[in-house]
Amino acid sequence: MEKVKITSAMTGESLEGTLVTPVQSNGKAVLFIHGWRSNEFGYIHRAKALADIGYICFAFSLRGHGGSDGDIRKLTRQDFINDVTDAYDFLAKQNSVNPDEIGIVSASFGGYLSALLTKRRQVRWLALRAPANYPDNGFEDIPQNKYPYESTSTEGWRKQKLDHNATEALRAIYQYIHLRN
């Protein structure tokens, strides 16, 4: 287990994470993506368990979370998808990682980001726990100031029945499922 920092080429800010490598790698890897206002630490025990069976794992904290740089009040969903892409690329470059065998385990906001990542990078499999979904508008707005995460309008939006074309995240999941089969 190794603490690492990834520096974004775009911003110069760093993401803090934990790389867990097995004694004997099977070439498979897992990227762990946490939810809003969480961090990497909830995934380290899962990463250790997967490393015991040969997986190379990377759990990291999004900017503004955990020990990573950034102010959560000034970051957009676009910023966070950039973080996830940087973390994926870091993991894909590790020795013994087969880039065709990278899976993602995520929760809530991390599930939303995971869905979007499938349109940017090759993802072998997804494990989404209570994935979030957000309207496409406001993607580049500062979340705290522009999107009412915990308001009654959000609750009503979340309860709507949506088809697979309603948001970019739902389209991404739909394409991911249908292009793989």
Backbone as JSON Lines, residues from 0, in Angstrom:
{"i":0,"aa":"M","n":[0.85,-1.17,0.0],"ca":[0.0,0.0,0.0],"c":[0.9,1.24,0.0]}
{"i":1,"aa":"E","n":[0.58,2.16,-0.91],"ca":[1.43,3.34,-1.08],"c":[0.56,4.59,-1.23]}
{"i":2,"aa":"K","n":[0.86,5.62,-0.44],"ca":[0.2,6.92,-0.6],"c":[0.83,7.6,-1.81]}
{"i":3,"aa":"V","n":[-0.01,8.15,-2.69],"ca":[0.49,8.82,-3.89],"c":[-0.23,10.15,-4.09]}
{"i":4,"aa":"K","n":[0.43,11.01,-4.85],"ca":[-0.19,12.27,-5.28],"c":[-0.07,12.33,-6.79]}
{"i":5,"aa":"I","n":[-1.17,12.68,-7.44],"ca":[-1.21,12.88,-8.88],"c":[-1.34,14.38,-9.1]}
{"i":6,"aa":"T","n":[-0.53,14.94,-9.95],"ca":[-0.64,16.36,-10.26],"c":[-1.32,16.51,-11.61]}
{"i":7,"aa":"S","n":[-2.39,17.29,-11.63],"ca":[-3.13,17.53,-12.87],"c":[-2.31,18.42,-13.8]}
{"i":8,"aa":"A","n":[-2.15,17.97,-15.04],"ca":[-1.44,18.79,-16.03],"c":[-2.24,20.05,-16.35]}
{"i":9,"aa":"M","n":[-3.56,19.98,-16.21],"ca":[-4.42,21.12,-16.54],"c":[-4.39,22.21,-15.47]}
{"i":10,"aa":"T","n":[-4.39,21.8,-14.2],"ca":[-4.54,22.79,-13.13],"c":[-3.32,22.91,-12.22]}
{"i":11,"aa":"G","n":[-2.47,21.9,-12.19],"ca":[-1.34,21.89,-11.27],"c":[-1.73,21.45,-9.87]}
{"i":12,"aa":"E","n":[-3.02,21.26,-9.62],"ca":[-3.46,20.8,-8.31],"c":[-3.26,19.29,-8.2]}
{"i":13,"aa":"S","n":[-3.19,18.8,-6.98],"ca":[-2.93,17.38,-6.81],"c":[-4.11,16.64,-6.19]}
{"i":14,"aa":"L","n":[-4.2,15.38,-6.59],"ca":[-5.15,14.44,-6.02],"c":[-4.35,13.5,-5.13]}
{"i":15,"aa":"E","n":[-4.87,13.22,-3.96],"ca":[-4.21,12.29,-3.06],"c":[-4.93,10.95,-3.14]}
{"i":16,"aa":"G","n":[-4.15,9.89,-3.14],"ca":[-4.75,8.57,-3.23],"c":[-3.9,7.5,-2.59]}
{"i":17,"aa":"T","n":[-4.44,6.29,-2.6],"ca":[-3.76,5.12,-2.07],"c":[-3.75,4.05,-3.14]}
{"i":18,"aa":"L","n":[-2.56,3.64,-3.52],"ca":[-2.37,2.57,-4.49],"c":[-2.1,1.29,-3.72]}
{"i":19,"aa":"V","n":[-2.91,0.28,-3.98],"ca":[-2.75,-1.01,-3.29],"c":[-2.4,-2.04,-4.35]}
{"i":20,"aa":"T","n":[-1.2,-2.61,-4.21],"ca":[-0.73,-3.57,-5.2],"c":[-0.64,-4.97,-4.57]}
{"i":21,"aa":"P","n":[-0.98,-5.96,-5.36],"ca":[-0.93,-7.34,-4.86],"c":[0.48,-7.9,-4.9]}
{"i":22,"aa":"V","n":[0.69,-8.97,-4.18],"ca":[1.96,-9.68,-4.25],"c":[2.11,-10.28,-5.64]}
{"i":23,"aa":"Q","n":[1.05,-10.87,-6.16],"ca":[1.03,-11.47,-7.5],"c":[-0.15,-10.87,-8.27]}
{"i":24,"aa":"S","n":[0.15,-10.06,-9.28],"ca":[-0.9,-9.38,-10.05],"c":[-1.52,-10.3,-11.1]}
{"i":25,"aa":"N","n":[-2.84,-10.16,-11.27],"ca":[-3.53,-10.86,-12.35],"c":[-3.76,-9.93,-13.54]}
{"i":26,"aa":"G","n":[-3.21,-8.7,-13.48],"ca":[-3.35,-7.72,-14.55],"c":[-4.62,-6.9,-14.49]}
{"i":27,"aa":"K","n":[-5.52,-7.28,-13.59],"ca":[-6.79,-6.57,-13.45],"c":[-6.65,-5.44,-12.44]}
{"i":28,"aa":"A","n":[-7.43,-4.38,-12.64],"ca":[-7.33,-3.21,-11.77],"c":[-8.71,-2.67,-11.43]}
{"i":29,"aa":"V","n":[-8.77,-1.98,-10.31],"ca":[-10.02,-1.36,-9.87],"c":[-9.74,0.07,-9.43]}
{"i":30,"aa":"L","n":[-10.56,0.98,-9.95],"ca":[-10.54,2.38,-9.54],"c":[-11.74,2.6,-8.64]}
{"i":31,"aa":"F","n":[-11.5,3.15,-7.46],"ca":[-12.57,3.45,-6.51],"c":[-12.87,4.94,-6.54]}
{"i":32,"aa":"I","n":[-14.15,5.3,-6.72],"ca":[-14.56,6.7,-6.79],"c":[-15.63,6.96,-5.74]}
{"i":33,"aa":"H","n":[-15.32,7.8,-4.79],"ca":[-16.21,8.06,-3.66],"c":[-17.32,9.04,-4.0]}
{"i":34,"aa":"G","n":[-18.23,9.22,-3.07],"ca":[-19.34,10.14,-3.24],"c":[-19.03,11.55,-2.77]}
{"i":35,"aa":"W","n":[-20.03,12.42,-2.94],"ca":[-19.93,13.84,-2.58],"c":[-19.62,13.98,-1.09]}
{"i":36,"aa":"R","n":[-18.62,14.79,-0.78],"ca":[-18.17,15.09,0.57],"c":[-17.63,13.87,1.32]}
{"i":37,"aa":"S","n":[-17.2,12.87,0.58],"ca":[-16.57,11.7,1.17],"c":[-15.09,11.73,0.8]}
{"i":38,"aa":"N","n":[-14.41,10.58,0.82],"ca":[-13.0,10.53,0.45],"c":[-12.6,9.09,0.18]}
{"i":39,"aa":"E","n":[-11.34,8.88,-0.09],"ca":[-10.81,7.57,-0.45],"c":[-10.83,6.55,0.68]}
{"i":40,"aa":"F","n":[-10.83,7.01,1.93],"ca":[-10.57,6.13,3.07],"c":[-11.6,5.02,3.25]}
{"i":41,"aa":"G","n":[-12.84,5.25,2.83],"ca":[-13.85,4.22,2.95],"c":[-13.63,3.05,2.01]}
{"i":42,"aa":"Y","n":[-12.74,3.19,1.05],"ca":[-12.5,2.14,0.07],"c":[-11.2,1.37,0.29]}
{"i":43,"aa":"I","n":[-10.37,1.82,1.19],"ca":[-9.06,1.17,1.33],"c":[-9.18,-0.28,1.78]}
{"i":44,"aa":"H","n":[-10.1,-0.58,2.7],"ca":[-10.24,-1.98,3.12],"c":[-10.74,-2.86,1.97]}
{"i":45,"aa":"R","n":[-11.57,-2.31,1.08],"ca":[-12.03,-3.07,-0.09],"c":[-10.86,-3.28,-1.07]}
{"i":46,"aa":"A","n":[-10.04,-2.25,-1.22],"ca":[-8.87,-2.35,-2.1],"c":[-7.91,-3.43,-1.58]}
{"i":47,"aa":"K","n":[-7.69,-3.47,-0.28],"ca":[-6.81,-4.49,0.29],"c":[-7.36,-5.89,0.03]}
{"i":48,"aa":"A","n":[-8.66,-6.06,0.18],"ca":[-9.27,-7.38,-0.05],"c":[-9.12,-7.8,-1.51]}
{"i":49,"aa":"L","n":[-9.3,-6.87,-2.45],"ca":[-9.13,-7.21,-3.86],"c":[-7.67,-7.45,-4.21]}
{"i":50,"aa":"A","n":[-6.76,-6.73,-3.57],"ca":[-5.33,-6.96,-3.8],"c":[-4.94,-8.37,-3.36]}
{"i":51,"aa":"D","n":[-5.6,-8.88,-2.34],"ca":[-5.32,-10.25,-1.88],"c":[-5.61,-11.3,-2.94]}
{"i":52,"aa":"I","n":[-6.46,-10.95,-3.92],"ca":[-6.77,-11.9,-4.99],"c":[-6.21,-11.44,-6.35]}
{"i":53,"aa":"G","n":[-5.25,-10.5,-6.3],"ca":[-4.49,-10.16,-7.49],"c":[-4.81,-8.85,-8.19]}
{"i":54,"aa":"Y","n":[-5.77,-8.08,-7.69],"ca":[-6.13,-6.81,-8.33],"c":[-5.23,-5.66,-7.88]}
{"i":55,"aa":"I","n":[-4.87,-4.8,-8.79],"ca":[-4.19,-3.54,-8.47],"c":[-5.29,-2.51,-8.29]}
{"i":56,"aa":"C","n":[-5.29,-1.82,-7.16],"ca":[-6.39,-0.92,-6.82],"c":[-5.9,0.49,-6.53]}
{"i":57,"aa":"F","n":[-6.72,1.44,-6.93],"ca":[-6.43,2.84,-6.62],"c":[-7.68,3.51,-6.08]}
{"i":58,"aa":"A","n":[-7.59,3.95,-4.84],"ca":[-8.64,4.75,-4.21],"c":[-8.07,6.15,-4.05]}
{"i":59,"aa":"F","n":[-8.82,7.15,-4.47],"ca":[-8.31,8.52,-4.4],"c":[-9.41,9.45,-3.91]}
{"i":60,"aa":"S","n":[-9.01,10.64,-3.53],"ca":[-9.96,11.67,-3.11],"c":[-10.07,12.73,-4.2]}
{"i":61,"aa":"L","n":[-11.3,13.02,-4.61],"ca":[-11.54,14.09,-5.56],"c":[-11.02,15.4,-4.99]}
{"i":62,"aa":"R","n":[-10.75,16.38,-5.85],"ca":[-10.33,17.69,-5.35],"c":[-11.39,18.26,-4.4]}
{"i":63,"aa":"G","n":[-10.91,18.91,-3.35],"ca":[-11.8,19.46,-2.35],"c":[-12.29,18.43,-1.35]}
{"i":64,"aa":"H","n":[-11.8,17.2,-1.45],"ca":[-12.19,16.1,-0.57],"c":[-10.91,15.48,0.0]}
{"i":65,"aa":"G","n":[-11.01,14.9,1.19],"ca":[-9.86,14.23,1.78],"c":[-8.64,15.13,1.79]}
{"i":66,"aa":"G","n":[-7.48,14.58,1.41],"ca":[-6.24,15.35,1.39],"c":[-5.91,15.97,0.05]}
{"i":67,"aa":"S","n":[-6.84,15.9,-0.9],"ca":[-6.58,16.48,-2.22],"c":[-6.71,17.99,-2.21]}
{"i":68,"aa":"D","n":[-6.01,18.63,-3.14],"ca":[-6.08,20.09,-3.28],"c":[-7.48,20.52,-3.71]}
{"i":69,"aa":"G","n":[-7.73,21.81,-3.6],"ca":[-8.95,22.38,-4.15],"c":[-9.98,22.76,-3.09]}
{"i":70,"aa":"D","n":[-10.83,23.67,-3.48],"ca":[-11.92,24.15,-2.63],"c":[-13.23,23.65,-3.23]}
{"i":71,"aa":"I","n":[-13.9,22.76,-2.54],"ca":[-15.12,22.15,-3.04],"c":[-16.16,23.19,-3.47]}
{"i":72,"aa":"R","n":[-16.12,24.35,-2.86],"ca":[-17.1,25.4,-3.18],"c":[-16.8,26.08,-4.52]}
{"i":73,"aa":"K","n":[-15.62,25.8,-5.1],"ca":[-15.23,26.45,-6.35],"c":[-15.06,25.46,-7.5]}
{"i":74,"aa":"L","n":[-15.45,24.22,-7.3],"ca":[-15.25,23.19,-8.31],"c":[-16.56,22.81,-8.98]}
{"i":75,"aa":"T","n":[-16.47,22.49,-10.26],"ca":[-17.64,22.12,-11.05],"c":[-17.66,20.62,-11.28]}
{"i":76,"aa":"R","n":[-18.76,20.13,-11.81],"ca":[-18.81,18.72,-12.2],"c":[-17.78,18.44,-13.28]}
{"i":77,"aa":"Q","n":[-17.52,19.41,-14.16],"ca":[-16.47,19.25,-15.17],"c":[-15.11,19.04,-14.5]}
{"i":78,"aa":"D","n":[-14.83,19.8,-13.45],"ca":[-13.58,19.62,-12.71],"c":[-13.47,18.2,-12.15]}
{"i":79,"aa":"F","n":[-14.58,17.7,-11.62],"ca":[-14.54,16.37,-11.0],"c":[-14.4,15.26,-12.05]}
{"i":80,"aa":"I","n":[-14.99,15.41,-13.22],"ca":[-14.79,14.4,-14.26],"c":[-13.34,14.43,-14.73]}
{"i":81,"aa":"N","n":[-12.72,15.6,-14.72],"ca":[-11.29,15.68,-15.03],"c":[-10.47,14.94,-13.98]}
{"i":82,"aa":"D","n":[-10.84,15.06,-12.71],"ca":[-10.15,14.33,-11.64],"c":[-10.24,12.82,-11.87]}
{"i":83,"aa":"V","n":[-11.43,12.35,-12.17],"ca":[-11.65,10.92,-12.38],"c":[-10.84,10.42,-13.58]}
{"i":84,"aa":"T","n":[-10.79,11.22,-14.62],"ca":[-10.0,10.85,-15.8],"c":[-8.52,10.78,-15.45]}
{"i":85,"aa":"D","n":[-8.02,11.75,-14.69],"ca":[-6.62,11.72,-14.26],"c":[-6.33,10.48,-13.41]}
{"i":86,"aa":"A","n":[-7.23,10.14,-12.51],"ca":[-7.04,8.97,-11.66],"c":[-7.04,7.68,-12.49]}
{"i":87,"aa":"Y","n":[-7.96,7.59,-13.44],"ca":[-8.01,6.42,-14.32],"c":[-6.69,6.29,-15.1]}
{"i":88,"aa":"D","n":[-6.24,7.39,-15.67],"ca":[-5.0,7.35,-16.46],"c":[-3.8,6.95,-15.6]}
{"i":89,"aa":"F","n":[-3.76,7.44,-14.37],"ca":[-2.69,7.04,-13.45],"c":[-2.71,5.53,-13.23]}
{"i":90,"aa":"L","n":[-3.88,4.99,-12.95],"ca":[-4.0,3.56,-12.7],"c":[-3.63,2.75,-13.94]}
{"i":91,"aa":"A","n":[-4.09,3.2,-15.1],"ca":[-3.82,2.47,-16.35],"c":[-2.33,2.39,-16.66]}
{"i":92,"aa":"K","n":[-1.53,3.34,-16.17],"ca":[-0.09,3.37,-16.45],"c":[0.73,2.54,-15.47]}
{"i":93,"aa":"Q","n":[0.09,1.95,-14.47],"ca":[0.84,1.17,-13.49],"c":[1.34,-0.13,-14.11]}
{"i":94,"aa":"N","n":[2.52,-0.55,-13.66],"ca":[3.08,-1.82,-14.12],"c":[2.09,-2.94,-13.84]}
{"i":95,"aa":"S","n":[2.0,-3.86,-14.73],"ca":[1.15,-5.05,-14.62],"c":[-0.34,-4.78,-14.83]}
{"i":96,"aa":"V","n":[-0.76,-3.54,-15.06],"ca":[-2.17,-3.28,-15.31],"c":[-2.46,-3.49,-16.79]}
{"i":97,"aa":"N","n":[-3.42,-4.36,-17.05],"ca":[-3.91,-4.55,-18.41],"c":[-4.99,-3.49,-18.63]}
{"i":98,"aa":"P","n":[-4.78,-2.54,-19.55],"ca":[-5.75,-1.45,-19.73],"c":[-7.13,-1.94,-20.19]}
{"i":99,"aa":"D","n":[-7.21,-3.18,-20.66],"ca":[-8.51,-3.75,-21.03],"c":[-9.24,-4.36,-19.84]}
{"i":100,"aa":"E","n":[-8.62,-4.33,-18.68],"ca":[-9.17,-4.99,-17.49],"c":[-9.3,-4.04,-16.29]}
{"i":101,"aa":"I","n":[-9.75,-2.83,-16.54],"ca":[-9.94,-1.87,-15.46],"c":[-11.42,-1.73,-15.17]}
{"i":102,"aa":"G","n":[-11.79,-2.0,-13.93],"ca":[-13.17,-1.84,-13.48],"c":[-13.27,-0.68,-12.51]}
{"i":103,"aa":"I","n":[-14.5,-0.28,-12.24],"ca":[-14.73,0.85,-11.33],"c":[-15.75,0.45,-10.27]}
{"i":104,"aa":"V","n":[-15.45,0.8,-9.03],"ca":[-16.39,0.68,-7.92],"c":[-16.64,2.09,-7.42]}
{"i":105,"aa":"S","n":[-17.91,2.47,-7.32],"ca":[-18.21,3.84,-6.94],"c":[-19.55,3.94,-6.23]}
{"i":106,"aa":"A","n":[-19.76,5.09,-5.61],"ca":[-21.01,5.35,-4.9],"c":[-21.48,6.77,-5.15]}
{"i":107,"aa":"S","n":[-22.78,6.93,-5.24],"ca":[-23.45,8.22,-5.29],"c":[-22.86,9.13,-6.37]}
{"i":108,"aa":"F","n":[-22.29,10.28,-5.97],"ca":[-21.7,11.2,-6.94],"c":[-20.59,10.5,-7.74]}
{"i":109,"aa":"G","n":[-19.86,9.6,-7.1],"ca":[-18.84,8.82,-7.8],"c":[-19.45,7.94,-8.88]}
{"i":110,"aa":"G","n":[-20.67,7.43,-8.65],"ca":[-21.37,6.64,-9.66],"c":[-21.72,7.49,-10.88]}
{"i":111,"aa":"Y","n":[-22.15,8.71,-10.62],"ca":[-22.45,9.66,-11.69],"c":[-21.18,9.9,-12.52]}
{"i":112,"aa":"L","n":[-20.06,10.17,-11.84],"ca":[-18.8,10.41,-12.54],"c":[-18.33,9.16,-13.29]}
{"i":113,"aa":"S","n":[-18.56,7.99,-12.71],"ca":[-18.19,6.74,-13.37],"c":[-18.93,6.56,-14.68]}
{"i":114,"aa":"A","n":[-20.23,6.87,-14.66],"ca":[-21.03,6.76,-15.88],"c":[-20.43,7.66,-16.97]}
{"i":115,"aa":"L","n":[-20.11,8.89,-16.62],"ca":[-19.54,9.81,-17.59],"c":[-18.16,9.35,-18.06]}
{"i":116,"aa":"L","n":[-17.39,8.74,-17.18],"ca":[-16.06,8.26,-17.55],"c":[-16.11,7.18,-18.62]}
{"i":117,"aa":"T","n":[-17.2,6.4,-18.66],"ca":[-17.29,5.34,-19.68],"c":[-17.3,5.91,-21.08]}
{"i":118,"aa":"K","n":[-17.61,7.19,-21.24],"ca":[-17.58,7.82,-22.57],"c":[-16.18,8.34,-22.91]}
{"i":119,"aa":"R","n":[-15.3,8.42,-21.92],"ca":[-13.95,8.94,-22.13],"c":[-12.88,7.86,-22.14]}
{"i":120,"aa":"R","n":[-13.12,6.8,-21.39],"ca":[-12.11,5.77,-21.23],"c":[-12.76,4.38,-21.33]}
{"i":121,"aa":"Q","n":[-11.91,3.39,-21.62],"ca":[-12.4,2.01,-21.69],"c":[-12.54,1.47,-20.27]}
{"i":122,"aa":"V","n":[-13.74,1.08,-19.93],"ca":[-14.03,0.54,-18.6],"c":[-14.56,-0.88,-18.79]}
{"i":123,"aa":"R","n":[-13.92,-1.83,-18.16],"ca":[-14.29,-3.25,-18.32],"c":[-15.61,-3.55,-17.64]}
{"i":124,"aa":"W","n":[-15.77,-3.08,-16.4],"ca":[-17.0,-3.32,-15.66],"c":[-17.22,-2.2,-14.65]}
{"i":125,"aa":"L","n":[-18.47,-2.09,-14.21],"ca":[-18.87,-1.06,-13.24],"c":[-19.61,-1.7,-12.08]}
{"i":126,"aa":"A","n":[-19.34,-1.23,-10.89],"ca":[-20.14,-1.56,-9.71],"c":[-20.57,-0.23,-9.12]}
{"i":127,"aa":"L","n":[-21.83,0.13,-9.33],"ca":[-22.36,1.43,-8.91],"c":[-23.29,1.23,-7.72]}
{"i":128,"aa":"R","n":[-22.94,1.85,-6.61],"ca":[-23.78,1.79,-5.41],"c":[-24.52,3.11,-5.28]}
{"i":129,"aa":"A","n":[-25.84,3.06,-5.38],"ca":[-26.7,4.25,-5.29],"c":[-26.16,5.4,-6.14]}
{"i":130,"aa":"P","n":[-26.02,5.16,-7.46],"ca":[-25.45,6.22,-8.3],"c":[-26.36,7.44,-8.37]}
{"i":131,"aa":"A","n":[-25.75,8.6,-8.33],"ca":[-26.48,9.86,-8.45],"c":[-26.75,10.14,-9.93]}
{"i":132,"aa":"N","n":[-27.66,11.04,-10.17],"ca":[-27.96,11.49,-11.52],"c":[-28.25,12.98,-11.42]}
{"i":133,"aa":"Y","n":[-27.73,13.75,-12.35],"ca":[-27.9,15.2,-12.33],"c":[-28.35,15.69,-13.69]}
{"i":134,"aa":"P","n":[-29.11,16.77,-13.71],"ca":[-29.48,17.34,-15.01],"c":[-28.23,17.83,-15.73]}
{"i":135,"aa":"D","n":[-28.3,17.84,-17.05],"ca":[-27.14,18.26,-17.84],"c":[-26.82,19.74,-17.66]}
{"i":136,"aa":"N","n":[-27.85,20.56,-17.47],"ca":[-27.57,22.0,-17.31],"c":[-26.78,22.22,-16.02]}
{"i":137,"aa":"G","n":[-25.89,23.18,-16.06],"ca":[-25.08,23.5,-14.88],"c":[-23.83,22.67,-14.72]}
{"i":138,"aa":"F","n":[-23.48,21.87,-15.74],"ca":[-22.31,20.99,-15.65],"c":[-21.03,21.75,-15.34]}
{"i":139,"aa":"E","n":[-20.92,22.95,-15.88],"ca":[-19.71,23.74,-15.66],"c":[-19.92,24.85,-14.64]}
{"i":140,"aa":"D","n":[-21.04,24.81,-13.92],"ca":[-21.3,25.78,-12.85],"c":[-20.73,25.26,-11.54]}
{"i":141,"aa":"I","n":[-20.48,26.16,-10.65],"ca":[-20.01,25.78,-9.32],"c":[-21.19,25.14,-8.59]}
{"i":142,"aa":"P","n":[-21.04,23.86,-8.18],"ca":[-22.17,23.11,-7.63],"c":[-22.87,23.78,-6.45]}
{"i":143,"aa":"Q","n":[-22.12,24.25,-5.48],"ca":[-22.75,24.8,-4.29],"c":[-23.57,26.04,-4.6]}
{"i":144,"aa":"N","n":[-23.16,26.82,-5.59],"ca":[-23.82,28.08,-5.88],"c":[-24.93,27.97,-6.92]}
{"i":145,"aa":"K","n":[-24.86,27.0,-7.78],"ca":[-25.77,26.95,-8.92],"c":[-26.75,25.79,-8.91]}
{"i":146,"aa":"Y","n":[-26.47,24.74,-8.15],"ca":[-27.35,23.58,-8.19],"c":[-27.81,23.25,-6.78]}
{"i":147,"aa":"P","n":[-29.11,23.25,-6.54],"ca":[-29.62,23.01,-5.18],"c":[-29.63,21.52,-4.84]}
{"i":148,"aa":"Y","n":[-28.48,20.98,-4.43],"ca":[-28.36,19.55,-4.18],"c":[-29.38,19.02,-3.18]}
{"i":149,"aa":"E","n":[-29.69,19.79,-2.18],"ca":[-30.58,19.29,-1.14],"c":[-31.83,20.16,-1.02]}
{"i":150,"aa":"S","n":[-32.46,20.45,-2.12],"ca":[-33.66,21.28,-2.07],"c":[-34.89,20.45,-2.44]}
{"i":151,"aa":"T","n":[-36.06,21.01,-2.23],"ca":[-37.28,20.29,-2.59],"c":[-37.39,20.11,-4.1]}
{"i":152,"aa":"S","n":[-36.86,21.07,-4.89],"ca":[-36.91,20.9,-6.34],"c":[-36.01,19.73,-6.78]}
{"i":153,"aa":"T","n":[-34.9,19.54,-6.1],"ca":[-34.02,18.41,-6.41],"c":[-34.73,17.11,-6.07]}
{"i":154,"aa":"E","n":[-35.38,17.07,-4.93],"ca":[-36.08,15.85,-4.53],"c":[-37.15,15.49,-5.56]}
{"i":155,"aa":"G","n":[-37.89,16.48,-6.02],"ca":[-38.9,16.23,-7.04],"c":[-38.29,15.76,-8.34]}
{"i":156,"aa":"W","n":[-37.18,16.35,-8.74],"ca":[-36.5,15.93,-9.97],"c":[-36.03,14.5,-9.86]}
{"i":157,"aa":"R","n":[-35.48,14.14,-8.69],"ca":[-34.96,12.79,-8.51],"c":[-36.06,11.73,-8.52]}
{"i":158,"aa":"K","n":[-37.27,12.1,-8.2],"ca":[-38.36,11.14,-8.17],"c":[-39.04,10.96,-9.53]}
{"i":159,"aa":"Q","n":[-38.67,11.76,-10.51],"ca":[-39.26,11.63,-11.83],"c":[-38.8,10.34,-12.51]}
{"i":160,"aa":"K","n":[-39.7,9.77,-13.28],"ca":[-39.31,8.63,-14.11],"c":[-38.63,9.2,-15.35]}
{"i":161,"aa":"L","n":[-37.39,8.81,-15.59],"ca":[-36.62,9.33,-16.71],"c":[-36.25,8.21,-17.66]}
{"i":162,"aa":"D","n":[-36.25,8.48,-18.95],"ca":[-35.77,7.47,-19.87],"c":[-34.26,7.64,-20.07]}
{"i":163,"aa":"H","n":[-33.68,6.75,-20.84],"ca":[-32.23,6.72,-20.99],"c":[-31.66,7.93,-21.72]}
{"i":164,"aa":"N","n":[-32.48,8.74,-22.33],"ca":[-31.98,9.93,-23.03],"c":[-32.11,11.2,-22.2]}
{"i":165,"aa":"A","n":[-32.58,11.11,-20.98],"ca":[-32.88,12.29,-20.18],"c":[-31.64,13.07,-19.74]}
{"i":166,"aa":"T","n":[-30.55,12.38,-19.47],"ca":[-29.32,13.06,-19.02],"c":[-28.11,12.39,-19.66]}
{"i":167,"aa":"E","n":[-27.01,13.09,-19.65],"ca":[-25.76,12.56,-20.19],"c":[-25.34,11.3,-19.45]}
{"i":168,"aa":"A","n":[-25.51,11.26,-18.13],"ca":[-25.13,10.08,-17.35],"c":[-25.98,8.87,-17.73]}
{"i":169,"aa":"L","n":[-27.28,9.06,-17.89],"ca":[-28.14,7.95,-18.29],"c":[-27.83,7.49,-19.71]}
{"i":170,"aa":"R","n":[-27.55,8.43,-20.61],"ca":[-27.15,8.06,-21.97],"c":[-25.85,7.26,-21.95]}
{"i":171,"aa":"A","n":[-24.93,7.67,-21.12],"ca":[-23.64,6.98,-21.02],"c":[-23.82,5.55,-20.54]}
{"i":172,"aa":"I","n":[-24.63,5.36,-19.51],"ca":[-24.88,4.0,-19.0],"c":[-25.58,3.16,-20.05]}
{"i":173,"aa":"Y","n":[-26.57,3.72,-20.71],"ca":[-27.29,3.01,-21.76],"c":[-26.32,2.56,-22.87]}
{"i":174,"aa":"Q","n":[-25.47,3.48,-23.32],"ca":[-24.5,3.15,-24.36],"c":[-23.5,2.11,-23.87]}
{"i":175,"aa":"Y","n":[-23.06,2.26,-22.63],"ca":[-22.1,1.33,-22.06],"c":[-22.68,-0.11,-22.07]}
{"i":176,"aa":"I","n":[-23.91,-0.23,-21.64],"ca":[-24.55,-1.55,-21.58],"c":[-24.78,-2.1,-23.0]}
{"i":177,"aa":"H","n":[-25.3,-1.29,-23.88],"ca":[-25.66,-1.77,-25.2],"c":[-24.48,-1.95,-26.14]}
{"i":178,"aa":"L","n":[-23.42,-1.21,-25.96],"ca":[-22.25,-1.38,-26.81],"c":[-21.41,-2.57,-26.39]}
{"i":179,"aa":"R","n":[-21.55,-2.99,-25.15],"ca":[-20.76,-4.11,-24.63],"c":[-21.4,-5.45,-24.95]}
{"i":180,"aa":"N","n":[-22.69,-5.47,-25.22],"ca":[-23.39,-6.75,-25.47],"c":[-23.59,-6.98,-26.94]}
